[in-house]
Amino acid sequence: MDRLATFFDVGTERAREFLDSIAHISEDPWQASGLPGISLLHLQGGPTVATAENCGLVHLEPGTTFPEHQHLGEEWALVLQGRCIEHTGIISRPGDLVHKSTGSRHSFRVLDDEPFVFAVVLYGGFQIVTG
């Protein structure tokens, strides 16, 4: 709880509310991302993440692949549930803090039979790589 509170620069009670929302994936304010099997929950972080383009939770259904994309700014992700494997073979697990630098490209796939959920602070956005 404390780690998520620090990640989003919010109090522990607010961080607990964020975690509680994972159990309500099919309800508002969760939104479809436009990519199959991926839902988003936009959150308001504290002052240290105020300049981020996106701050929130990302939920991927089992077996879902997040397509190759390029980061237009830095991304920080804290894995909360499940596991994924990147195209490089690196596996991310709950508790892992993952950093992607500006210009980096990657794709990943959810492993196992449970959803993959991570907290994200994204600066500058990203674009899907086509072709």
N, C-alpha and C positions, 0 to 999 in steps of 0.2 A: 504494500500500500504506500509506504513512504517513498519507495523508488518511483512509482507512477506519479505521486504528488510532486516530487522533485523534477521529473521529466517534463511535466506540463506547467511547473511553477504555480501549483495550486495547493490548497490545504488538503489534509488527509480525508476530511469528510467529502469534499468535492471529488477527490480521486475515487473514493468508495462509490459514489454515484456513477462515475464513469464505468467502473467495473460492473456494477449492477445492471447497466444498460446492455451488456453483452447477452444476458439471458432473454432480452426482449428484442432480438434481431428483426423480427417481422413487424415491429411496431414503429410508429413515428417516434423520434425524428430520424431513424435510420433511412437512408436513401439508396436506391439502386445506383451503381456507379456508371452504368452504360456498358460495362464489360460483364459477360456471363459469370454468375456465381460470386460476384464481388459486391459487397454493400459497404456504405460509408456512414459514419456518424461524425459530423463536424462539431468540434468543441471549442470553447473559448479558453485558451490558456492564460497564464499570468504574464507579467511584464517581460520576463526574459525570452518569451517566445512570441511576443506581440507582433514582430515584423515577419513572422512566418506566413506564407501564402495559405497553407493548410495546416490545421492542427486537429487531430481527432483519432478515431479508431477505424480500422479496416478489418472486415470480416470476409474470409474466403471459404467457400464450401469445400468439403473434401474432394480431392482430385482436380480442383481448379488450377489453371495455369494463368499467372499474370504475365501478359506478353512482354516481349523485349521492349524496353523503353530507355530513354536517355534523360538523365537528370539535368534540368536547367539551372539548378541551384543545389545546395546541400540538402540531404535528407538524413534524419535520425529516426530510427525505429526501435521500439522496445517490444520484444515478443512476449505476448501474454498467454497464448494458448496454442497448442498444436506444434507441428513442425513443417518446415518447407525445405526444398532443395533448390539451390540456384543452378543455373546452367553450368557453372564452374565445378559443381559437386559439393559446394559448401552447404552444410545443413545448419539451419537456425532452429533453436529450441527456446522454450519459455525461459525468460530471464536474460536472454542475449540482447545486447545493445548493438545495433547494426548501423554503420555510417556509410553513406554513399556520397562521394564528392561530386561537385559540379562537373558535368560532362561524362560521368560514368554511365555505362550501359549494362543492363542485366535483365534476366527474366527468372522466374521461379515458379515452382509447382508445389502444391500442398501434398504432404505425405500423410499416410495413415488414413483412418476413418473418422477423424474429428476435424472440425473447422480449424483454420489457422487465423488467429486474431493478433493484431499488433497495434500499438499506439504509434502515431507518426507525427513528426514535426517536419514540414516540407517547405523549404525556401525556394522560390523561383519556379516551382512546378516541374512537370516532366512532359515528354511527348513520346507517344508510341512510335516505335521504329517500324516502318513498312518497307517491304521489298527487299 
